[in-house]
Amino acid sequence: MKGALEDHAVQAQKGVPQAELHSTDIPLELVRNASSRDHARPTGTAALGVGARSLLPPSPGSASEAASGLRTIAVVSRIQSPAGDSKVVSAAGGGAAGSGMFLRQSCFGYPVSIFFIVINEFCERFSYYGMRAILILYFQSFLRWNDNLSTAIYHTFVALCYLTPILGALIADSWLGKFKTIVSLSIVYTIGQAVIAVSSINDLMDFNHDGDPDNISVHVALSMVGLALIALGTGGIKPCVSAFGGDQFEKGQEKQRNRFFSIFYLAINAGSLLSTIITPMLRVQECGIHSKKACYPLAFGVPAALMAVSLIVFVIGSGMYKKVQPQGNVMAKVARCVGFAIKNRIRHRSKKFPKREHWLDWANEKYDEQLISQIKMVTRVMFLYIPLPMFWALFDQQGSRWTLQATTMNGKIGIIEIQPDQMQTVNAILIVILVPIMDAVVYPLIAKCGFNFTSLKKMTVGMFLASMAFVAAAIVQVEIEKTLPVFPKGNEVQIKVLNIGNDSMNISFPGTTVTLDQMSQTSEFMTFSADKLTSINISSTGSPLTPVTDFEQGHRHTLLVWAPNNYQVVKDGLNQKPENGKNGIRFVNALAESFNVTMNEEINETVTSHNASKYHFFSSGRMSFTINSSEIAQHCGNEFKTPYLEFGSAYTYVITRKGDGCLEPTVFRDISPNTVSMALQIPQYFLLTCGEVVFSVTGLEFSYSQAPSNMKSVLQAGWLLTVAIGNFIVLIVAGAGSFSEQWAEYVLFAALLLVVSVIFAIMARFYTYVSPAEIEAQFDTDEKKKYPEESNPYPKLDSALQTQL
């Protein structure tokens, strides 16, 4: 569909009569195959870049010049050179940049230049989606932002990626042209990717080498600068890349153009799918100079390198490209017409002026009737866009709330083990499977049943399915929260007692007394109100009571005891499940001397006598650790292995000495591992992907079919705006952050979209489908009748003169 639509726009650009133009056979099944997964994904597949898999056609001359209303007559002739090469000479409108003559190199009937464009798109999509896949976890685990702030910044970034395409289109159409716009903004894009990769280097501001940045604000500032540059770059080139690819084909190459857009679509999907698998794998690696941490620099660095490759490849093909000069932007023309109508209406608001049928008719004094009629068609569709942002508000939470949900789940699915941020690949896989199934099976079956499944009805169903996806997410969240430990609130204190001594101990809490044997702990953390916890008393047989009062509100504590008057209060520092599904491990030294512990060659910490280390976090799997102390007997080993670590657990390893003088680790569980499988997220991804296929693909088909031939880019701008607004909706809800339970927020979003889908269904009920082609053809016919002498620019010769000639 993209290729056919591109040819459709090319014919309009070259001045094909309207009646002939709209009789072009456009196979809509190609539209559906070019799934609009990227409604939501910034890339350049349309005049304003609806997204990686969007369906509105790329404009041929500039980002929106097919819709500019200017019909340029392009006279192109082929001159056969002595060597047999075909030279294309542009006599007017468009043509090669610089000179009017250039060689067209081809390979298997395709311009060689398009292969550079396809490789460029693959690398760019890998870069963008690879970065975005791990972004929410970077905010949470590296910058230490809470879930609400992380979600808000994530959706602000996505929204900006869908606002900047309008700027990119204006730059390409009115100033630089597509080629220079792509190159210039790709440089900005590459710099942005490099900046965010640098911002994730833990050692950058870790001057004391303790594993934590000493000045996190520097990392935050670099991250925000990097994201701003990326948003400008990816959004700015979105309107240009695929349209630039369409420019490379000549009239008569419609078949090749169709195949090009199929290959282009494949490159987008391949880049998106591979990046969302690979970058999370890079993230879980450990790297660093002074301390080993999650390898965000590598995970961000690879997308940055791919963006640099994308830019280099695109520039290498420069000499082969057909470059069309900028010719103005239709959006500005529409804005001026609408602005004039509004101002004119205000000036004539008095009752003495007769009312007009439509408010846009107040522009009749300055603008022609056909343009006003075309804008009316656009505004009718734009009115239907009003409820659409709510769909995108839910859809884009795959990369934020749903990824955070996956961090509290178990990634072991059969023999496969996946990371939380890899669950987004489910959508990429399902979209490729479901699009052809919908086209080849579901829609034909519905048609055979005699049901009139119109575009707007499909979109309503898509919104309903997305709503049900969030109901499924809420159900999964309820199951997760049943397994989550209870953490202390602001005015509460949680305490667990661990006896690392050789005698039994009696621990007296307010209202209860617990006896702990040697090397044992209380079964769970006990929760107390801070104002009621006066003290905890430690005693043993024949010893006096020892009160303990050193507890901080809102935190978990472990009380290490080894004698009635010997104790150590350790603030755990874990007030939530370990992030990103990792596992926390700490060491308690029950020896009389200090020791040094090294784990997986990543941490190296000295633990003093009768004290505890801080928690260190590791991905799933078996870990090894080494204990070094001058008091270890030579015949004793000092290397140990942990049991298999799953997802989201925390353990304390108490190091004691056996009778033979050798060390012995004893394991105590502080937080149980996640038990709810990530496989339970598959139904919600399935429902949301079904909704995406039915809603987004169909919505773009509908928009295209109802838009005038020269207003496609205006509707693309409107469609992108709904995506941006949808992300701002999530931002507002996350900013409110008044939900104590996450499942309640999911239910709220589901209910809102359900209400919106009902409103949309009512609006759709009153919508009357039109044929812009027929309306425009009628205007052309009326114009010819009104000015018959202008319909034929050549005067008719009399018969005598014809005979003489």
Helices and strands as residue ranges (DSSP letters): H 2-13, H 18-21, H 29-33, G 37-40, G 65-67, E 76-80, E 86-90, E 101-103, E 106-107, E 110-111, H 113-137, I 138-142, H 147-171, I 172-176, H 178-199, G 202-204, H 216-237, H 241-247, H 254-283, E 286-287, E 293-294, H 296-316, G 317-320, H 330-347, G 359-363, H 369-385, H 389-395, G 396-399, H 401-406, E 412-413, E 416-417, G 420-422, H 425-437, I 438-442, H 443-448, H 455-483, E 492-499, E 505-509, E 512-516, E 520-521, E 526-529, E 536-539, E 546-548, E 555-563, E 566-571, G 579-581, E 583-589, E 595-599, E 603-607, E 611-612, E 616-618, E 624-628, E 639-641, E 650-657, E 663-671, G 678-681, H 682-692, I 693-697, H 698-706, H 712-736, H 742-765, H 772-786, H 788-791, H 799-804
